[in-house]
Amino acid sequence: SKKLFAGGLSWNTNDDSLRRAFEAFGEVLEARVIVDRDTGRSRGFGFVTFAQAEDADRAIAEMDGAELDGRRIRVNEAETESLTAVGLEGVGSDDVRGDGL
């Protein structure tokens, strides 16, 4: 499996709409929008886990910069879910990948 980070999400994007947007590329094991634990409101990013790495790579190529629910989103490979604790919504995709390029 391969987990992707999706950032810049609309406040209206939920787990179901995130899953639907990515299912066109292959089997999605999990799609989760991260919400504020106090308010329940979206934090503007989430994760999508694909069963097959090739499907995830295709989703990155097609969905990074695409529009979802009226917002242009960014999509890249997630390093670890623990990075969500530091508020990745303001970090550039190169920083999220950690490759420094």
Secondary structure as the mmCIF struct_conf table of DSSP 4:
data_model
#
loop_
_struct_conf.conf_type_id
_struct_conf.id
_struct_conf.beg_label_comp_id
_struct_conf.beg_label_asym_id
_struct_conf.beg_label_seq_id
_struct_conf.end_label_comp_id
_struct_conf.end_label_asym_id
_struct_conf.end_label_seq_id
STRN STRN1 LYS A 2 GLY A 7
BEND BEND1 GLY A 8 GLY A 8
TURN_TY1_P TURN_TY1_P1 TRP A 11 ASN A 12
HELX_RH_AL_P HELX_RH_AL_P1 ASP A 15 PHE A 22
HELX_RH_3T_P HELX_RH_3T_P1 GLU A 23 PHE A 25
BEND BEND2 GLY A 26 GLY A 26
STRN STRN2 VAL A 28 VAL A 35
TURN_TY1_P TURN_TY1_P2 ARG A 37 THR A 39
STRN STRN3 SER A 42 PHE A 50
BEND BEND3 ALA A 51 GLN A 52
HELX_RH_AL_P HELX_RH_AL_P2 ALA A 53 MET A 63
TURN_TY1_P TURN_TY1_P3 ASP A 64 GLY A 65
STRN STRN4 GLU A 67 LEU A 68
TURN_TY1_P TURN_TY1_P4 ASP A 69 GLY A 70
STRN STRN5 ARG A 71 ARG A 72
STRN STRN6 ARG A 74 GLU A 77
BEND BEND4 GLU A 79 GLU A 79
HELX_RH_3T_P HELX_RH_3T_P2 GLU A 81 VAL A 86
HELX_RH_3T_P HELX_RH_3T_P3 LEU A 88 GLY A 90
BEND BEND5 VAL A 91 VAL A 91
HELX_RH_AL_P HELX_RH_AL_P3 SER A 93 ARG A 97
TURN_TY1_P TURN_TY1_P5 GLY A 98 GLY A 98
#
